[in-house]
Amino acid sequence: MTSPGTPAHDPHDATRAVFRTALRDMLLLLAVLVVLGVGLGYLLAGLPGVWGALIGAGLALLFSGTTVVSMLLTARKPATTMAAVVMGAWLGKIVVLIAVLALIRGEDFYHRGVLAAVLFAGVIGSALLDLRAVRVGRVPYVTPGGGGPAPA
């Protein structure tokens, strides 16, 4: 039971639920992509296909996961803090992506096509799952019983 004057439903809890759903769905998608990518990669290119699928899934996890986790961890923070964390995470993952691609550039232990396909499927699929989580999430526009807009 809530005390008088306390909203019965915290909009931040609803927002965090949306991000938890997005994170869960993204992890499930990437697990399926690892299984399918490794299997198909092996059939198409042997061991280099397996490595391509694993690297692609890892990079997709880096890209999609850091954004969702950043949003989840800063859901109760001011909008400026959340924006700073998300932008910092974006900059960090771009640096890591460039570093990983530079490190494996001349190597032949992985299949580039399998890596690209798994990475593309992971990032696009995760973005679509994020969109779905936000669309079906029940996040109020106003604080129930508060009479005004929800705090940022």
PyRosetta script that sets phi, psi and omega in degrees:
from pyrosetta import init, pose_from_sequence

init()
pose = pose_from_sequence("MTSPGTPAHDPHDATRAVFRTALRDMLLLLAVLVVLGVGLGYLLAGLPGVWGALIGAGLALLFSGTTVVSMLLTARKPATTMAAVVMGAWLGKIVVLIAVLALIRGEDFYHRGVLAAVLFAGVIGSALLDLRAVRVGRVPYVTPGGGGPAPA")
pose.set_psi(1, 142.3)
pose.set_omega(1, -178.6)
pose.set_phi(2, -95.5)
pose.set_psi(2, 154.1)
pose.set_omega(2, 178.4)
pose.set_phi(3, -79.5)
pose.set_psi(3, 158.5)
pose.set_omega(3, 179.2)
pose.set_phi(4, -57.3)
pose.set_psi(4, 138.9)
pose.set_omega(4, 179.8)
pose.set_phi(5, 85.4)
pose.set_psi(5, -10.5)
pose.set_omega(5, 178.4)
pose.set_phi(6, -93.5)
pose.set_psi(6, 128.1)
pose.set_omega(6, 179.3)
pose.set_phi(7, -61.2)
pose.set_psi(7, 143.4)
pose.set_omega(7, -179.5)
pose.set_phi(8, -70.5)
pose.set_psi(8, -23.1)
pose.set_omega(8, -176.2)
pose.set_phi(9, -136.0)
pose.set_psi(9, 122.3)
pose.set_omega(9, 179.2)
pose.set_phi(10, -85.1)
pose.set_psi(10, 120.2)
pose.set_omega(10, -179.6)
pose.set_phi(11, -60.9)
pose.set_psi(11, -26.3)
pose.set_omega(11, 177.7)
pose.set_phi(12, -67.4)
pose.set_psi(12, -33.3)
pose.set_omega(12, 177.1)
pose.set_phi(13, -65.3)
pose.set_psi(13, -39.5)
pose.set_omega(13, 177.8)
pose.set_phi(14, -65.7)
pose.set_psi(14, -39.9)
pose.set_omega(14, 178.5)
pose.set_phi(15, -64.8)
pose.set_psi(15, -44.7)
pose.set_omega(15, 178.6)
pose.set_phi(16, -62.7)
pose.set_psi(16, -35.4)
pose.set_omega(16, 178.0)
pose.set_phi(17, -63.3)
pose.set_psi(17, -38.4)
pose.set_omega(17, 177.5)
pose.set_phi(18, -63.1)
pose.set_psi(18, -44.6)
pose.set_omega(18, -179.5)
pose.set_phi(19, -68.8)
pose.set_psi(19, -35.1)
pose.set_omega(19, 176.3)
pose.set_phi(20, -65.0)
pose.set_psi(20, -41.0)
pose.set_omega(20, 176.9)
pose.set_phi(21, -62.3)
pose.set_psi(21, -44.7)
pose.set_omega(21, 179.1)
pose.set_phi(22, -62.0)
pose.set_psi(22, -41.4)
pose.set_omega(22, 179.9)
pose.set_phi(23, -65.9)
pose.set_psi(23, -44.8)
pose.set_omega(23, 178.8)
pose.set_phi(24, -60.9)
pose.set_psi(24, -47.9)
pose.set_omega(24, -178.9)
pose.set_phi(25, -63.6)
pose.set_psi(25, -39.0)
pose.set_omega(25, 179.0)
pose.set_phi(26, -64.6)
pose.set_psi(26, -42.3)
pose.set_omega(26, 179.1)
pose.set_phi(27, -65.0)
pose.set_psi(27, -38.6)
pose.set_omega(27, 176.1)
pose.set_phi(28, -64.2)
pose.set_psi(28, -44.2)
pose.set_omega(28, 178.2)
pose.set_phi(29, -59.0)
pose.set_psi(29, -45.7)
pose.set_omega(29, -178.0)
pose.set_phi(30, -68.6)
pose.set_psi(30, -33.1)
pose.set_omega(30, 176.1)
pose.set_phi(31, -63.7)
pose.set_psi(31, -43.9)
pose.set_omega(31, 177.9)
pose.set_phi(32, -64.6)
pose.set_psi(32, -41.2)
pose.set_omega(32, 179.2)
pose.set_phi(33, -64.3)
pose.set_psi(33, -36.4)
pose.set_omega(33, 177.4)
pose.set_phi(34, -63.4)
pose.set_psi(34, -47.9)
pose.set_omega(34, -178.6)
pose.set_phi(35, -62.7)
pose.set_psi(35, -50.7)
pose.set_omega(35, -179.9)
pose.set_phi(36, -67.4)
pose.set_psi(36, -43.1)
pose.set_omega(36, -178.8)
pose.set_phi(37, -63.4)
pose.set_psi(37, -43.0)
pose.set_omega(37, 178.9)
pose.set_phi(38, -65.3)
pose.set_psi(38, -44.6)
pose.set_omega(38, -179.7)
pose.set_phi(39, -63.4)
pose.set_psi(39, -51.2)
pose.set_omega(39, -179.6)
pose.set_phi(40, -68.9)
pose.set_psi(40, -37.7)
pose.set_omega(40, 178.0)
pose.set_phi(41, -61.3)
pose.set_psi(41, -39.8)
pose.set_omega(41, 178.7)
pose.set_phi(42, -66.4)
pose.set_psi(42, -42.0)
pose.set_omega(42, 179.2)
pose.set_phi(43, -65.6)
pose.set_psi(43, -37.0)
pose.set_omega(43, -176.9)
pose.set_phi(44, -82.3)
pose.set_psi(44, -37.7)
pose.set_omega(44, -171.0)
pose.set_phi(45, -139.6)
pose.set_psi(45, 8.5)
pose.set_omega(45, -179.9)
pose.set_phi(46, 72.6)
pose.set_psi(46, -146.8)
pose.set_omega(46, -177.4)
pose.set_phi(47, -60.6)
pose.set_psi(47, -37.5)
pose.set_omega(47, 175.3)
pose.set_phi(48, -60.2)
pose.set_psi(48, -32.3)
pose.set_omega(48, 176.2)
pose.set_phi(49, -66.8)
pose.set_psi(49, -37.2)
pose.set_omega(49, 176.8)
pose.set_phi(50, -63.5)
pose.set_psi(50, -47.9)
pose.set_omega(50, 179.3)
pose.set_phi(51, -63.3)
pose.set_psi(51, -39.2)
pose.set_omega(51, 177.4)
pose.set_phi(52, -60.7)
pose.set_psi(52, -43.2)
pose.set_omega(52, 179.1)
pose.set_phi(53, -65.0)
pose.set_psi(53, -42.3)
pose.set_omega(53, -179.2)
pose.set_phi(54, -66.9)
pose.set_psi(54, -41.5)
pose.set_omega(54, 177.9)
pose.set_phi(55, -66.9)
pose.set_psi(55, -43.3)
pose.set_omega(55, 178.7)
pose.set_phi(56, -60.5)
pose.set_psi(56, -43.3)
pose.set_omega(56, 178.9)
pose.set_phi(57, -66.7)
pose.set_psi(57, -38.4)
pose.set_omega(57, 177.8)
pose.set_phi(58, -63.6)
pose.set_psi(58, -42.7)
pose.set_omega(58, 177.7)
pose.set_phi(59, -68.0)
pose.set_psi(59, -37.0)
pose.set_omega(59, 176.3)
pose.set_phi(60, -63.8)
pose.set_psi(60, -40.4)
pose.set_omega(60, 176.8)
pose.set_phi(61, -63.0)
pose.set_psi(61, -42.8)
pose.set_omega(61, 177.5)
pose.set_phi(62, -58.9)
pose.set_psi(62, -48.8)
pose.set_omega(62, -177.5)
pose.set_phi(63, -66.9)
pose.set_psi(63, -52.7)
pose.set_omega(63, -174.5)
pose.set_phi(64, -77.4)
pose.set_psi(64, -40.3)
pose.set_omega(64, -175.3)
pose.set_phi(65, -67.2)
pose.set_psi(65, -41.6)
pose.set_omega(65, -177.6)
pose.set_phi(66, -63.9)
pose.set_psi(66, -36.7)
pose.set_omega(66, 179.7)
pose.set_phi(67, -66.7)
pose.set_psi(67, -49.6)
pose.set_omega(67, -177.7)
pose.set_phi(68, -64.6)
pose.set_psi(68, -43.7)
pose.set_omega(68, 179.9)
pose.set_phi(69, -65.3)
pose.set_psi(69, -40.0)
pose.set_omega(69, 177.1)
pose.set_phi(70, -59.9)
pose.set_psi(70, -43.9)
pose.set_omega(70, 179.1)
pose.set_phi(71, -66.2)
pose.set_psi(71, -41.2)
pose.set_omega(71, -179.9)
pose.set_phi(72, -63.4)
pose.set_psi(72, -43.9)
pose.set_omega(72, -177.5)
pose.set_phi(73, -72.0)
pose.set_psi(73, -23.1)
pose.set_omega(73, -177.4)
pose.set_phi(74, -110.5)
pose.set_psi(74, 16.0)
pose.set_omega(74, -177.2)
pose.set_phi(75, -61.3)
pose.set_psi(75, -31.4)
pose.set_omega(75, -179.2)
pose.set_phi(76, -94.2)
pose.set_psi(76, 3.4)
pose.set_omega(76, -178.1)
pose.set_phi(77, -93.8)
pose.set_psi(77, 163.9)
pose.set_omega(77, 175.3)
pose.set_phi(78, -60.9)
pose.set_psi(78, 155.6)
pose.set_omega(78, -177.6)
pose.set_phi(79, -58.0)
pose.set_psi(79, -35.9)
pose.set_omega(79, -179.6)
pose.set_phi(80, -67.2)
pose.set_psi(80, -37.9)
pose.set_omega(80, 177.4)
pose.set_phi(81, -65.6)
pose.set_psi(81, -44.7)
pose.set_omega(81, 179.6)
pose.set_phi(82, -61.1)
pose.set_psi(82, -44.5)
pose.set_omega(82, -179.8)
pose.set_phi(83, -62.9)
pose.set_psi(83, -40.6)
pose.set_omega(83, 179.6)
pose.set_phi(84, -64.7)
pose.set_psi(84, -42.1)
pose.set_omega(84, -179.9)
pose.set_phi(85, -66.8)
pose.set_psi(85, -43.7)
pose.set_omega(85, -179.6)
pose.set_phi(86, -64.9)
pose.set_psi(86, -41.9)
pose.set_omega(86, 178.4)
pose.set_phi(87, -67.2)
pose.set_psi(87, -39.5)
pose.set_omega(87, 176.6)
pose.set_phi(88, -63.1)
pose.set_psi(88, -41.8)
pose.set_omega(88, 177.8)
pose.set_phi(89, -64.3)
pose.set_psi(89, -39.7)
pose.set_omega(89, 178.9)
pose.set_phi(90, -62.9)
pose.set_psi(90, -46.3)
pose.set_omega(90, 179.0)
pose.set_phi(91, -61.5)
pose.set_psi(91, -43.1)
pose.set_omega(91, 179.3)
pose.set_phi(92, -61.5)
pose.set_psi(92, -43.8)
pose.set_omega(92, -178.3)
pose.set_phi(93, -71.5)
pose.set_psi(93, -28.8)
pose.set_omega(93, 174.9)
pose.set_phi(94, -66.7)
pose.set_psi(94, -42.0)
pose.set_omega(94, 178.0)
pose.set_phi(95, -62.7)
pose.set_psi(95, -44.3)
pose.set_omega(95, 179.2)
pose.set_phi(96, -64.4)
pose.set_psi(96, -42.3)
pose.set_omega(96, 178.8)
pose.set_phi(97, -59.4)
pose.set_psi(97, -47.9)
pose.set_omega(97, 179.8)
pose.set_phi(98, -62.1)
pose.set_psi(98, -41.7)
pose.set_omega(98, 179.8)
pose.set_phi(99, -64.1)
pose.set_psi(99, -45.3)
pose.set_omega(99, -179.9)
pose.set_phi(100, -63.5)
pose.set_psi(100, -46.7)
pose.set_omega(100, -179.5)
pose.set_phi(101, -64.6)
pose.set_psi(101, -35.0)
pose.set_omega(101, 177.2)
pose.set_phi(102, -68.5)
pose.set_psi(102, -38.4)
pose.set_omega(102, -179.6)
pose.set_phi(103, -66.6)
pose.set_psi(103, -36.9)
pose.set_omega(103, -175.8)
pose.set_phi(104, -100.0)
pose.set_psi(104, 5.7)
pose.set_omega(104, -173.9)
pose.set_phi(105, -52.1)
pose.set_psi(105, -51.9)
pose.set_omega(105, -175.3)
pose.set_phi(106, -94.9)
pose.set_psi(106, 5.0)
pose.set_omega(106, -176.3)
pose.set_phi(107, -81.7)
pose.set_psi(107, 155.7)
pose.set_omega(107, 179.5)
pose.set_phi(108, -121.8)
pose.set_psi(108, 16.5)
pose.set_omega(108, -179.4)
pose.set_phi(109, -81.3)
pose.set_psi(109, -8.1)
pose.set_omega(109, -179.5)
pose.set_phi(110, -129.1)
pose.set_psi(110, 159.2)
pose.set_omega(110, 179.1)
pose.set_phi(111, -99.6)
pose.set_psi(111, 119.5)
pose.set_omega(111, -175.5)
pose.set_phi(112, -63.3)
pose.set_psi(112, -38.4)
pose.set_omega(112, -179.5)
pose.set_phi(113, -65.7)
pose.set_psi(113, -41.2)
pose.set_omega(113, 178.3)
pose.set_phi(114, -66.8)
pose.set_psi(114, -43.0)
pose.set_omega(114, 177.6)
pose.set_phi(115, -57.2)
pose.set_psi(115, -49.3)
pose.set_omega(115, -178.1)
pose.set_phi(116, -62.6)
pose.set_psi(116, -42.8)
pose.set_omega(116, -178.2)
pose.set_phi(117, -65.2)
pose.set_psi(117, -44.1)
pose.set_omega(117, -179.8)
pose.set_phi(118, -68.7)
pose.set_psi(118, -42.5)
pose.set_omega(118, 178.1)
pose.set_phi(119, -60.7)
pose.set_psi(119, -47.2)
pose.set_omega(119, 179.2)
pose.set_phi(120, -60.7)
pose.set_psi(120, -49.2)
pose.set_omega(120, -179.7)
pose.set_phi(121, -61.7)
pose.set_psi(121, -39.0)
pose.set_omega(121, -179.8)
pose.set_phi(122, -67.4)
pose.set_psi(122, -45.9)
pose.set_omega(122, -177.4)
pose.set_phi(123, -71.1)
pose.set_psi(123, -46.7)
pose.set_omega(123, 180.0)
pose.set_phi(124, -66.6)
pose.set_psi(124, -44.1)
pose.set_omega(124, 178.4)
pose.set_phi(125, -61.0)
pose.set_psi(125, -41.3)
pose.set_omega(125, 179.0)
pose.set_phi(126, -65.9)
pose.set_psi(126, -40.1)
pose.set_omega(126, 177.8)
pose.set_phi(127, -62.7)
pose.set_psi(127, -40.2)
pose.set_omega(127, 177.7)
pose.set_phi(128, -66.7)
pose.set_psi(128, -38.3)
pose.set_omega(128, 177.2)
pose.set_phi(129, -67.7)
pose.set_psi(129, -36.0)
pose.set_omega(129, 175.7)
pose.set_phi(130, -62.7)
pose.set_psi(130, -43.9)
pose.set_omega(130, 178.5)
pose.set_phi(131, -59.9)
pose.set_psi(131, -44.6)
pose.set_omega(131, 179.9)
pose.set_phi(132, -63.3)
pose.set_psi(132, -42.7)
pose.set_omega(132, -179.9)
pose.set_phi(133, -61.2)
pose.set_psi(133, -40.1)
pose.set_omega(133, 179.8)
pose.set_phi(134, -70.6)
pose.set_psi(134, -40.2)
pose.set_omega(134, -178.2)
pose.set_phi(135, -66.0)
pose.set_psi(135, -38.1)
pose.set_omega(135, -177.6)
pose.set_phi(136, -94.0)
pose.set_psi(136, -8.2)
pose.set_omega(136, 178.7)
pose.set_phi(137, -67.1)
pose.set_psi(137, 147.3)
pose.set_omega(137, -178.4)
pose.set_phi(138, -105.9)
pose.set_psi(138, 76.3)
pose.set_omega(138, -179.9)
pose.set_phi(139, -103.6)
pose.set_psi(139, 118.7)
pose.set_omega(139, -177.8)
pose.set_phi(140, -70.4)
pose.set_psi(140, 148.1)
pose.set_omega(140, 176.1)
pose.set_phi(141, -83.0)
pose.set_psi(141, -24.7)
pose.set_omega(141, 178.9)
pose.set_phi(142, -128.2)
pose.set_psi(142, 158.0)
pose.set_omega(142, 176.9)
pose.set_phi(143, -75.1)
pose.set_psi(143, 121.0)
pose.set_omega(143, 180.0)
pose.set_phi(144, -58.7)
pose.set_psi(144, 126.8)
pose.set_omega(144, 178.7)
pose.set_phi(145, 79.8)
pose.set_psi(145, -8.1)
pose.set_omega(145, -177.2)
pose.set_phi(146, -87.4)
pose.set_psi(146, -24.5)
pose.set_omega(146, 177.8)
pose.set_phi(147, 79.4)
pose.set_psi(147, -4.3)
pose.set_omega(147, -178.7)
pose.set_phi(148, -134.6)
pose.set_psi(148, -178.5)
pose.set_omega(148, -179.9)
pose.set_phi(149, -66.5)
pose.set_psi(149, 153.6)
pose.set_omega(149, 177.3)
pose.set_phi(150, -65.8)
pose.set_psi(150, 144.7)
pose.set_omega(150, 178.9)
pose.set_phi(151, -66.2)
pose.set_psi(151, 147.8)
pose.set_omega(151, -177.6)
pose.set_phi(152, -79.7)
pose.dump_pdb("model.pdb")
